[in-house]
C-alpha cells in the first residue's frame, strides 16, 4: 500500500464540504423561488392524518362520527406552526364555532366539537378525558406524532433541519425524541388508541435503531480493519423469526433487533437474519441455510400450544430426531401454570393436552426454564451448531436469553471479562430503557442489564455493565465509557455499588 500524504484526507473532506454546501444552498433557493407552494405543508398533512385516524377510532369506539369529523378538521385552526400558542385550543375552538354556526350546524353539535378541540392541547395526560369524542381527538392527534409519519414530520418540521446538521445529529434528535414518544403513547384514552400508539411507537424505535446501526456500521468500518465476524474462532449467529403475523404486518418484529444488540455486546457477530411463515418446509429450509454458516442459531416464535406452533417439529425433521414429551420440560410447564393460576392470570392449573404439547421437544435436546410464560425454550447442539429455540413473546424471549443463552455464550466466548455494578437515582426502568439502548449502540462490545426492584420499594435502579474481550485494559475502558454515556444521556449520575471484577478464563 502506498503511504498517504498526512492531512490529505482532511483537505479532501473540506474541499467536498465547501462544494456540496454551495450546491445544496443553491438548490434550496432555486426550489423555494420557483413556486409559491411550500416545500412541504406540514400543518395540512398533520391535520389530514389526524382526520383519517380519528374517523377510524370513531368507528372502533362508537364515538359520534359527525362531531369527530368536524373536530379533527378544525382542531388546529389557530395553530400557525409547530408548537403553537398555549391557548391555541381555545382560539381554535372559537374559530370552529364561528365557522360551523355559519354552516348552520346545530348549537348542541357545535358545543361538542368545541369541547373536544379545547381539550386536545398537550402531549401527556394526568387523567382520562371525557366525553368519548374528546378522547378520540386526543388519541388521533397524538398517534400521528408517532410512527413513520411522526418520524418524517419530526425531521422535516420538528427539528427544522438546522443549517450544518449531519446525519449523526439528525439520528441523535430522533433518538432523543423517543422518551417523549413513550410518554405520548402512554397517554392514550381508548383501547384502540392504545394499540395503534404502541404499534407506531415500535415502528419509530425500529427506524431510529436501524438509522443508528447504519451510521454505526460506517464508523465501525473506519475504525476496525477486521470485522469481528472474520476473527478466527469467533461465534457467528443467525436469527430465525417464525410467524405468519410477522410477514403479514400484524406484529412488528422487535425481538431480532434486541437479540442483535445483546449478541454484539457478547462479542457474537450476527451474520444472517431470516423471517419465514408458519410452514414446516420453510422453517426447515431456513435452518438448513443457517446451519451451513452459523455456530449459533436463535429461533423466535412457534413454541406455543396451537396448531401453527411448529418450530420444534421443523427442528426435529431437519435434524432427524423424534419429537417426544420430556419430563423436565413438562415440569417447567406444570410449574409455570401453577404459578399463573395462583396469580389469577389463568383460570386453571390443569395440564391440558394443549399445554402438554409445549413439553414435546426433540430427543436429546435440553429444555430451558421460562420464568415468564408457559412454553419452555429449547437448546440442542448438532455438529458445529447450537440451536436455541425461544418463544416469540418478547418478555419470555428476553427472560430465557438472559437466564440460559447468555451464560452459555459467555462460557464459549472471549477469555477476559470485566464488570461494574452501579445505581442510578431513577425508579422507573421503562424510562431508563432507551438510555441503555443508546449506550449499547455507542459501545458495541458492552453488555448492559438493568435489575429493577418491585415498584415502590426502591428509589434507585441498579445497572450491571460488563464486557468480554482479549485485553484487560480495553474492557475496563469500554465499561467505564458506557457508564459515562448512561449518565450523560440520562442526566442522572451513577453511584458505584460493588467492587469491579476483572478476570480471565
C-alpha positions as CSV (number, residue, x, y, z in Angstrom):
1,X,0.0,0.0,0.0
2,X,1.3,3.5,-0.9
3,X,1.7,5.8,2.1
4,X,-0.9,8.5,2.1
5,X,0.2,12.1,2.5
6,X,-0.5,13.3,6.0
7,X,-3.6,15.5,6.2
8,X,-4.7,14.7,2.7
9,X,-8.0,13.1,3.6
10,X,-9.0,16.1,5.8
11,X,-8.2,18.5,3.0
12,X,-10.3,16.5,0.6
13,X,-13.1,16.4,3.1
14,X,-13.1,20.2,3.5
15,X,-13.0,20.7,-0.3
16,X,-16.0,18.4,-0.9
17,X,-17.9,20.1,2.0
18,X,-17.4,23.6,0.5
19,X,-18.6,22.4,-2.9
20,X,-21.6,20.4,-1.7
21,X,-22.7,23.1,0.7
22,X,-22.7,25.7,-2.1
23,X,-24.7,23.3,-4.3
24,X,-27.2,22.5,-1.6
25,X,-27.8,26.1,-0.8
26,X,-28.3,27.0,-4.5
27,X,-30.8,24.0,-4.9
28,X,-32.7,25.1,-1.9
29,X,-33.0,28.8,-3.0
30,X,-33.9,27.7,-6.6
31,X,-36.7,25.4,-5.3
32,X,-38.1,27.9,-3.0
33,X,-38.2,30.7,-5.6
34,X,-39.7,28.6,-8.4
35,X,-43.0,28.1,-6.7
36,X,-45.4,29.8,-4.3
37,X,-46.2,26.4,-2.8
38,X,-44.4,25.3,0.4
39,X,-41.8,22.5,0.0
40,X,-43.9,20.6,2.5
41,X,-47.2,21.7,4.1
42,X,-46.7,20.1,7.5
43,X,-49.7,21.6,9.1
44,X,-52.2,20.4,6.5
45,X,-50.5,17.0,6.4
46,X,-50.8,16.6,10.1
47,X,-54.4,17.6,10.2
48,X,-55.4,15.3,7.4
49,X,-53.7,12.4,9.0
50,X,-55.5,13.2,12.3
51,X,-58.8,13.2,10.4
52,X,-58.2,9.7,9.0
53,X,-57.1,8.3,12.3
54,X,-59.9,9.9,14.3
55,X,-62.5,8.5,11.9
56,X,-61.1,5.1,12.3
57,X,-61.1,5.4,16.1
58,X,-64.7,6.7,15.9
59,X,-65.8,3.5,14.1
60,X,-63.9,1.3,16.6
61,X,-65.2,3.1,19.7
62,X,-68.7,4.2,18.7
63,X,-67.9,7.9,19.0
64,X,-70.2,10.4,17.2
65,X,-68.7,10.5,13.7
66,X,-70.1,13.9,12.8
67,X,-68.6,15.5,15.9
68,X,-65.3,13.6,15.4
69,X,-65.0,14.7,11.7
70,X,-65.6,18.4,12.4
71,X,-63.4,18.5,15.5
72,X,-60.5,16.7,13.8
73,X,-60.6,19.0,10.7
74,X,-60.7,22.2,12.8
75,X,-58.7,21.3,15.9
76,X,-55.6,23.3,14.9
77,X,-57.2,26.2,13.0
78,X,-55.4,28.8,15.3
79,X,-52.1,27.0,15.3
80,X,-49.7,28.8,12.9
81,X,-46.8,26.3,13.1
82,X,-45.3,23.6,15.2
83,X,-45.7,24.2,18.9
84,X,-48.4,26.9,18.6
85,X,-49.5,29.1,21.4
86,X,-50.5,27.9,24.8
87,X,-54.1,28.9,24.1
88,X,-54.4,27.5,20.6
89,X,-57.1,25.1,21.8
90,X,-59.4,27.9,23.0
91,X,-58.6,30.0,19.9
92,X,-59.2,27.1,17.5
93,X,-62.5,26.3,19.3
94,X,-63.6,29.9,18.9
95,X,-62.8,29.8,15.1
96,X,-64.5,26.5,14.8
97,X,-67.7,27.8,16.5
98,X,-67.7,30.8,14.1
99,X,-67.3,28.5,11.0
100,X,-69.8,25.9,12.0
101,X,-72.5,28.3,13.0
102,X,-72.2,29.9,9.6
103,X,-72.8,26.4,8.1
104,X,-76.0,26.1,10.2
105,X,-74.6,23.3,12.4
106,X,-76.8,22.8,15.5
107,X,-75.7,24.6,18.6
108,X,-75.5,21.3,20.5
109,X,-73.2,19.8,18.0
110,X,-71.0,22.9,17.8
111,X,-70.7,22.8,21.6
112,X,-69.5,19.2,21.5
113,X,-67.0,19.9,18.7
114,X,-65.6,22.9,20.6
115,X,-65.3,21.0,23.8
116,X,-63.2,18.3,22.1
117,X,-61.0,20.9,20.4
118,X,-60.3,22.7,23.7
119,X,-59.2,19.5,25.4
120,X,-56.8,18.2,22.7
121,X,-53.9,20.5,23.7
122,X,-50.8,19.0,25.2
123,X,-48.8,15.8,24.9
124,X,-49.5,13.9,28.1
125,X,-52.4,13.4,30.4
126,X,-52.7,13.1,34.2
127,X,-56.2,11.5,33.9
128,X,-58.5,10.3,31.1
129,X,-60.6,12.8,29.2
130,X,-64.4,12.9,28.7
131,X,-66.5,12.7,26.7
132,X,-65.6,10.0,24.2
133,X,-65.3,12.4,21.3
134,X,-62.6,14.3,23.2
135,X,-60.8,11.1,23.9
136,X,-60.8,10.2,20.2
137,X,-59.5,13.5,19.1
138,X,-56.7,13.5,21.7
139,X,-55.7,9.9,20.7
140,X,-55.7,10.6,17.0
141,X,-53.7,13.9,17.4
142,X,-51.0,12.1,19.4
143,X,-50.9,8.9,17.4
144,X,-50.0,10.9,14.3
145,X,-47.0,12.2,16.2
146,X,-45.6,8.6,16.4
147,X,-44.6,6.0,13.9
148,X,-43.1,6.7,10.4
149,X,-45.5,9.6,9.8
150,X,-44.3,11.2,13.1
151,X,-40.7,10.4,12.2
152,X,-41.0,12.3,8.8
153,X,-42.9,15.2,10.4
154,X,-40.3,15.5,13.1
155,X,-37.4,15.6,10.7
156,X,-39.0,18.0,8.2
157,X,-40.7,20.3,10.7
158,X,-39.9,19.4,14.2
159,X,-36.1,19.9,14.1
160,X,-36.2,22.3,11.2
161,X,-33.1,20.6,9.7
162,X,-30.9,23.3,11.1
163,X,-28.0,24.6,8.8
164,X,-24.9,22.4,9.1
165,X,-26.7,19.3,10.5
166,X,-25.3,16.0,9.5
167,X,-26.8,12.5,9.6
168,X,-25.5,11.7,13.1
169,X,-27.1,14.8,14.5
170,X,-30.4,14.0,12.9
171,X,-30.2,10.5,14.3
172,X,-29.5,12.0,17.8
173,X,-32.5,14.2,17.5
174,X,-34.8,11.3,16.6
175,X,-33.3,9.1,19.3
176,X,-33.7,11.8,21.9
177,X,-37.4,12.2,21.0
178,X,-38.2,8.6,21.9
179,X,-38.5,9.1,25.7
180,X,-41.2,11.8,25.0
181,X,-42.8,9.5,22.4
182,X,-43.1,6.8,25.1
183,X,-45.0,9.3,27.3
184,X,-47.2,10.3,24.4
185,X,-48.1,6.6,23.8
186,X,-48.9,6.1,27.4
187,X,-51.4,9.0,27.4
188,X,-54.0,7.2,25.2
189,X,-57.6,7.2,26.3
190,X,-59.2,4.5,24.2
191,X,-58.3,0.8,23.9
192,X,-57.9,1.0,20.0
193,X,-55.8,4.2,20.5
194,X,-53.5,2.3,22.9
195,X,-53.0,-0.4,20.4
196,X,-52.3,2.0,17.5
197,X,-49.9,4.1,19.6
198,X,-48.0,1.0,20.8
199,X,-47.5,-0.2,17.3
200,X,-46.4,3.2,16.0
201,X,-44.0,3.7,18.9
202,X,-42.4,0.4,18.0
203,X,-42.1,1.5,14.4
204,X,-40.4,4.7,15.5
205,X,-38.0,2.8,17.7
206,X,-37.1,0.4,15.0
207,X,-36.5,3.1,12.4
208,X,-34.3,5.0,14.8
209,X,-32.5,1.8,15.7
210,X,-31.9,1.0,12.0
211,X,-30.6,4.5,11.4
212,X,-28.2,4.2,14.4
213,X,-26.9,0.9,13.1
214,X,-26.3,2.1,9.6
215,X,-24.4,5.1,10.9
216,X,-22.6,2.9,13.4
217,X,-21.6,0.5,10.6
218,X,-19.8,3.3,8.9
219,X,-17.7,4.2,11.9
220,X,-17.0,0.6,12.7
221,X,-15.6,0.0,9.2
222,X,-13.5,3.2,9.5
223,X,-12.1,2.2,12.9
224,X,-11.8,-1.5,12.8
225,X,-9.8,-3.0,9.9
226,X,-11.1,-6.6,10.5
227,X,-14.7,-7.2,11.4
228,X,-15.5,-9.4,14.4
229,X,-17.2,-12.0,12.2
230,X,-13.8,-12.7,10.4
231,X,-11.9,-13.3,13.6
232,X,-10.6,-16.9,14.0
233,X,-12.8,-19.0,16.3
234,X,-15.4,-16.2,16.7
235,X,-19.0,-17.1,17.3
236,X,-21.3,-16.3,14.4
237,X,-25.1,-16.1,14.9
238,X,-28.1,-16.5,12.8
239,X,-31.6,-15.3,13.9
240,X,-34.7,-17.1,12.5
241,X,-38.0,-15.4,13.2
242,X,-41.1,-17.5,12.6
243,X,-44.7,-16.4,12.3
244,X,-47.3,-15.5,9.7
245,X,-48.2,-12.5,11.9
246,X,-44.8,-11.0,11.3
247,X,-44.8,-11.3,7.5
248,X,-48.5,-10.2,7.3
249,X,-47.5,-7.0,9.0
250,X,-49.8,-7.6,12.0
251,X,-46.9,-7.8,14.6
252,X,-43.6,-5.9,14.5
253,X,-40.5,-8.0,15.0
254,X,-38.7,-6.2,17.8
255,X,-37.0,-9.4,19.0
256,X,-34.4,-9.5,16.3
257,X,-33.2,-6.0,17.0
258,X,-33.0,-6.8,20.7
259,X,-31.1,-10.0,20.1
260,X,-28.6,-8.4,17.7
261,X,-27.7,-5.7,20.3
262,X,-27.2,-8.3,23.0
263,X,-25.2,-10.7,20.8
264,X,-22.9,-7.9,19.7
265,X,-22.3,-6.9,23.3
266,X,-21.3,-10.6,24.0
267,X,-18.8,-10.5,21.1
268,X,-21.1,-12.5,18.7
269,X,-21.5,-11.4,15.1
270,X,-25.0,-11.8,13.7
271,X,-24.4,-12.7,10.1
272,X,-27.9,-13.6,8.9
273,X,-31.5,-12.8,9.9
274,X,-34.3,-14.7,8.3
275,X,-38.1,-14.5,8.7
276,X,-40.4,-17.3,7.5
277,X,-44.0,-18.3,7.7
278,X,-45.5,-21.0,10.0
279,X,-44.6,-23.7,7.5
280,X,-42.6,-26.8,8.1
281,X,-40.8,-26.7,4.8
282,X,-39.9,-23.0,5.0
283,X,-38.6,-23.3,8.6
284,X,-36.6,-26.4,7.6
285,X,-35.1,-24.7,4.6
286,X,-34.1,-21.6,6.7
287,X,-32.5,-23.9,9.3
288,X,-30.5,-25.7,6.6
289,X,-29.2,-22.4,5.2
290,X,-28.2,-21.1,8.7
291,X,-26.6,-24.3,9.8
292,X,-24.1,-24.0,7.0
293,X,-22.8,-20.6,8.1
294,X,-23.6,-20.1,11.8
295,X,-22.3,-21.6,15.0
296,X,-25.4,-20.3,16.9
297,X,-29.0,-20.2,15.6
298,X,-31.6,-18.5,17.7
299,X,-35.2,-19.0,16.6
300,X,-38.1,-16.9,17.9
301,X,-41.8,-17.9,17.8
302,X,-43.7,-21.1,17.2
303,X,-43.4,-22.8,20.6
304,X,-47.0,-22.4,21.8
305,X,-49.8,-24.8,22.1
306,X,-51.7,-24.1,18.9
307,X,-51.7,-26.0,15.5
308,X,-49.5,-23.3,13.8
309,X,-46.8,-23.6,16.5
310,X,-44.5,-25.9,14.6
311,X,-40.9,-24.7,15.2
312,X,-39.8,-27.8,17.2
313,X,-41.4,-30.2,14.7
314,X,-39.4,-28.4,11.9
315,X,-36.2,-28.7,14.0
316,X,-36.8,-32.4,14.7
317,X,-37.4,-33.1,11.0
318,X,-34.3,-31.2,10.0
319,X,-32.1,-33.0,12.5
320,X,-33.7,-36.4,12.0
321,X,-34.8,-36.6,15.6
322,X,-38.0,-37.8,17.3
323,X,-40.3,-35.3,19.0
324,X,-41.3,-36.6,22.4
325,X,-42.6,-35.5,25.8
326,X,-39.7,-34.6,28.0
327,X,-40.2,-34.9,31.8
328,X,-38.1,-31.8,32.6
329,X,-40.0,-29.7,30.0
330,X,-43.3,-31.0,31.4
331,X,-42.1,-30.0,34.9
332,X,-41.4,-26.4,33.7
333,X,-44.8,-26.2,32.0
334,X,-46.5,-27.5,35.2
335,X,-44.7,-25.2,37.5
336,X,-45.5,-22.1,35.3
337,X,-49.2,-22.8,35.0
338,X,-49.4,-23.4,38.8
339,X,-47.8,-20.0,39.3
340,X,-50.0,-18.3,36.7
341,X,-53.1,-19.9,38.3
342,X,-52.0,-18.7,41.7
343,X,-51.6,-15.2,40.4
344,X,-55.1,-15.3,38.8
345,X,-53.8,-15.0,35.3
346,X,-55.2,-18.3,34.1
347,X,-58.4,-20.0,35.2
348,X,-57.0,-23.4,35.9
349,X,-53.6,-25.0,36.5
350,X,-54.7,-28.3,34.8
351,X,-52.1,-29.8,32.4
352,X,-54.4,-29.9,29.4
353,X,-53.3,-31.6,26.2
354,X,-52.5,-28.3,24.5
355,X,-50.3,-27.4,27.5
356,X,-48.6,-30.8,27.4
357,X,-47.8,-30.2,23.7
358,X,-45.4,-27.5,24.8
359,X,-43.4,-30.2,26.6
360,X,-42.8,-32.2,23.4
361,X,-39.2,-31.4,22.4
362,X,-36.6,-33.1,20.1
363,X,-35.0,-36.1,21.8
364,X,-31.5,-35.2,23.1
365,X,-32.3,-31.5,23.5
366,X,-32.4,-29.5,26.7
367,X,-35.5,-27.6,28.0
368,X,-34.8,-24.0,29.1
369,X,-36.8,-22.6,32.0
370,X,-39.3,-19.9,31.2
371,X,-39.9,-17.8,34.2
372,X,-42.5,-15.5,32.5
373,X,-44.7,-17.7,30.3
374,X,-45.7,-21.3,29.8
375,X,-43.6,-22.6,26.9
376,X,-40.0,-23.8,27.7
377,X,-37.2,-22.8,25.5
378,X,-35.1,-25.5,23.9
379,X,-31.3,-25.9,23.3
380,X,-29.9,-28.5,21.0
381,X,-26.3,-29.0,19.6
382,X,-25.6,-30.8,16.4
383,X,-22.2,-30.9,14.8
384,X,-20.7,-27.4,14.9
385,X,-24.0,-25.6,15.5
386,X,-26.1,-24.9,18.7
387,X,-29.7,-24.0,18.2
388,X,-31.7,-22.1,20.8
389,X,-35.5,-22.1,20.3
390,X,-37.2,-19.2,22.2
391,X,-40.8,-18.1,22.4
392,X,-41.9,-15.2,20.3
393,X,-43.4,-13.2,23.2
394,X,-40.7,-10.5,23.9
395,X,-40.8,-10.7,27.7
396,X,-40.4,-14.5,27.5
397,X,-37.7,-14.4,24.9
398,X,-35.7,-11.9,26.9
399,X,-36.0,-13.8,30.2
400,X,-34.8,-17.1,28.7
401,X,-32.0,-15.4,26.8
402,X,-30.7,-13.7,29.9
403,X,-31.0,-16.8,32.1
404,X,-29.8,-19.5,29.7
405,X,-28.4,-18.3,26.4
406,X,-26.2,-15.5,27.6
407,X,-24.4,-17.7,30.2
408,X,-23.7,-20.3,27.6
409,X,-22.3,-17.8,25.1
410,X,-20.1,-16.3,27.9
411,X,-18.6,-19.7,28.5
412,X,-17.8,-20.1,24.8
413,X,-16.7,-16.6,24.2
414,X,-13.6,-14.3,24.7
415,X,-11.2,-15.1,27.6
416,X,-11.2,-11.9,29.7
417,X,-14.1,-10.3,31.5
418,X,-14.7,-7.0,33.3
419,X,-17.9,-5.8,35.1
420,X,-19.2,-3.0,37.3
421,X,-22.5,-2.6,39.0
422,X,-23.8,0.9,39.6
423,X,-27.0,2.6,40.9
424,X,-28.9,5.4,39.1
425,X,-31.3,7.6,41.1
426,X,-34.4,6.6,39.0
427,X,-37.1,4.2,40.0
428,X,-38.8,3.5,36.7
429,X,-37.0,1.0,34.4
430,X,-39.2,1.9,31.5
431,X,-37.9,5.5,31.5
432,X,-34.3,4.3,31.7
433,X,-34.5,1.6,29.0
434,X,-34.0,4.0,26.0
435,X,-30.7,5.2,27.6
436,X,-29.4,1.6,27.9
437,X,-30.1,1.0,24.2
438,X,-28.4,4.3,23.3
439,X,-25.3,3.4,25.4
440,X,-25.1,-0.1,23.9
441,X,-25.2,1.3,20.4
442,X,-22.4,3.7,21.2
443,X,-20.3,0.9,22.9
444,X,-20.9,-2.2,20.8
445,X,-18.8,-4.5,23.0
446,X,-20.5,-3.8,26.2
447,X,-23.5,-5.6,27.8
448,X,-25.8,-3.5,30.0
449,X,-28.5,-5.1,32.1
450,X,-30.9,-3.2,34.5
451,X,-32.0,-5.0,37.6
452,X,-35.2,-3.3,38.8
453,X,-36.9,-4.0,42.1
454,X,-40.6,-4.1,42.8
455,X,-42.3,-0.8,42.1
456,X,-42.3,1.4,45.2
457,X,-39.6,-0.5,47.1
458,X,-36.6,1.5,45.9
459,X,-35.7,5.0,44.6
460,X,-32.7,3.7,42.6
461,X,-32.3,1.4,39.6
462,X,-29.3,-1.0,39.8
463,X,-27.5,-1.5,36.5
464,X,-24.9,-4.2,35.6
465,X,-22.4,-3.3,32.9
466,X,-19.9,-5.9,31.6
467,X,-17.7,-6.7,28.6
468,X,-15.6,-9.6,27.3
469,X,-12.6,-9.4,25.1
470,X,-8.9,-10.2,24.6
471,X,-7.4,-7.2,26.5
472,X,-8.0,-6.3,30.2
473,X,-7.4,-2.6,29.8
474,X,-9.7,-2.3,26.8
475,X,-12.6,-4.0,28.7
476,X,-12.2,-1.6,31.7
477,X,-12.2,1.4,29.4
478,X,-15.2,0.2,27.5
479,X,-17.3,-0.5,30.6
480,X,-16.4,2.9,32.2
481,X,-17.1,4.6,28.9
482,X,-20.6,3.0,28.8
483,X,-21.3,4.1,32.4
484,X,-20.3,7.7,31.5
485,X,-22.6,7.6,28.4
486,X,-25.5,6.3,30.6
487,X,-25.0,9.2,33.0
488,X,-24.7,11.8,30.1
489,X,-27.8,10.7,28.1
490,X,-30.0,10.1,31.2
491,X,-28.8,13.2,33.2
492,X,-28.5,11.0,36.3
493,X,-25.2,10.3,37.9
494,X,-24.0,6.7,38.6
495,X,-23.1,5.6,42.1
496,X,-20.8,2.5,42.4
497,X,-22.4,-0.5,44.3
498,X,-19.8,-3.2,44.5
499,X,-16.1,-3.5,43.6
500,X,-15.4,-4.2,39.9
501,X,-14.5,-7.6,38.6
502,X,-11.7,-8.2,36.1
503,X,-10.7,-11.8,35.4
504,X,-9.5,-14.2,32.8
505,X,-10.9,-17.6,32.0
